[in-house]
Amino acid sequence: MKLLIVDDSSMMRTTIESHLNNFGFEIVGHAGNGREALELVTAKRPDFVTLDITMPEMDGIECLEEIMKIAPDTKVMIITALSDKYTGLEALKKGAREFLYKPVTPEQLKEGFDSMISHH
């Protein structure tokens, strides 16, 4: 299972990666914005993507729409500090499978991934 981690904070990318260390993912890349993420999705074809919403150059919602065009089977988990419900609903409507709020705990990530893996 290939995973791409997308967040404009390198600390957050590292945190997500360390939380998922024992999950058996092959981390195929890290991206700091939506544009980098799309290049990596195209090149690496990850099975899963963790995606922040607030990022420079291209935000997570726009990036999500593009990922769904390039690789519609990719399972995307939104991880964001934005806590408004509208954004979450918007992301889910556009193809995200899970939605978590920062700060995320290892347990929340594990549950989110368990849910994405078992439902699809």
Protein Blocks (a to p, Z undefined) as FASTA:
>chain_A
ZZddddfbfklmmmmmmmmmmnopacfbdcfbfklmmmmmmmnopabdcddfbdghiafk
lmmmmmmmmmmmbccddddfbfcfklmmmmmmnopabdcdddddfklmmmmmmmmmmmZZ
